[in-house]
Amino acid sequence: MQIQVLNSTRIATLGAVMALTMGLAGCGTSTGERASSGAGIGAAVGAGAAAVTGGSVVQGAVIGGGVGAATGAATDADDINLE
């Protein structure tokens, strides 16, 4: 069994993804804002997961962004508590 060591590019990418995710976590009072912030968070998480696992970062970002946007658009203001 091989242990895969993360290179500095992947670590930097993951750090940037985490920073963006934290920055976008509090956004979204309207449906459009929740869809936008959900897309951003989803893209960041998808890219980060792909970077860590060795997958395509672009593909991870696209899939995560789509899922995040759909989830954000499907939520109602009563479903989340931003306070």
Residue pairs with C-beta under 8 A, 6 or more apart in sequence:
4 54
6 14
6 52
10 51
10 52
13 47
13 48
13 51
13 57
14 48
14 51
14 52
17 44
17 45
17 47
17 48
17 51
18 44
18 48
20 40
20 44
21 41
21 44
21 45
21 48
24 37
24 40
24 41
24 44
25 37
25 41
26 82
27 33
27 34
27 36
27 37
27 40
28 34
28 36
28 37
28 38
28 72
28 80
28 82
29 77
29 82
30 77
31 72
31 73
32 73
34 72
34 73
34 75
34 80
35 69
35 70
35 72
35 73
36 69
36 72
37 72
38 68
38 69
38 70
38 71
38 72
38 73
38 75
39 65
39 66
39 68
39 69
39 72
40 65
40 68
41 68
42 64
42 65
42 66
42 67
42 68
42 69
42 71
43 61
43 62
43 64
43 65
43 68
44 61
44 64
45 64
45 68
46 60
46 61
46 62
46 63
46 64
46 65
46 67
46 68
47 57
47 58
47 60
47 61
47 64
48 60
49 55
49 60
49 64
50 56
50 57
50 59
50 60
50 61
51 57
51 60
